[in-house]
């Protein structure tokens, strides 16, 4: 499914009702990200700073929560330990 092709807009449920088992939106997130980047760089060019865009940015805490970083750190801690070799 693409927003700028010939296919009319259908929801995932509508595609399912037509017999499709899978629908992909291959570049939708990229288009949204590109638009956000365009806005960021226009703001930077206009203001000389990104400060006005901070409310639209994902914080580090939000990113870590989204990807479950604490779970990966706990896993690392459970399987990795530094061993200092004994002198011979």
N, C-alpha and C positions, 0 to 999 in steps of 0.2 A: 504494500500500500504506500502510495506517495501522495503528498499534498498537492503537487503541481503536475500531476499526470492526467490521464483521461478518465480514470476510475472515479466515480462519484464517491463522496464520503459515506462510508458505512462504519458502524460500530463493530467491535469484535463479535458481539452477540448476533448481529445481522449477518456477518460472514458465516458464523456457525450455522445459522438457520438456512443458509444457502448450501450447506454441505461442506464448507471448508473446515479442516481440523486445525489449521495453523495460519496465522496471519502475521507478517512482520512489517514493521515500520522502520526500514533500514537506515534512513538518514534523518528522521524526525528530530532526534535528540541533537544531532550535529547542527541542524538548521537553527534550533533554539540556542545552542551554545554559540554559534557564529553571530547571531543577532546580539546576544549578551556581550560578546567580545567587541563588536562594533560600537555598542553603547559605552563600554568601558573606555575604549581608546578615544572616542569622541569627547568623553568627559575629561580624560587626561589631557588631551590637546587643548580643550577649552579652559580648564581650571589649573592645569599644571600639577594636579594631584588626583589620587583615586579616592580621597576621603568621602566625597559625595556618593560613591558607589558602595561603601562599606555596608549599609543596610541590606544590600542585595547579595552580599557575599556569604558563602558558607564559612562558618568559623572553623577553627581547628577542632574544637570540641565537638561540633556537629559532624565533621568528617569522621573523627575517630569513633563516634557513636554509630554512625551509619555503616562503617566497614567492620565494626566489632573488634577494634584494635585490642582492647583489653583481653578478649578471648584468645587472640593470637599470642599476646605477650604471656598469658598464663600457660598456653601450650608450650611455648618456647622454654619457659622456666621449668616446666615439668620434664622436658626431654633433653635439655642441654645444661651441662655444668662444666665449668672450667676446671681442669685438672693440672696442677703444677707438678711437673716431673720431679722425682727425688734425685738429688745429686748422686752421681755414681763414683 
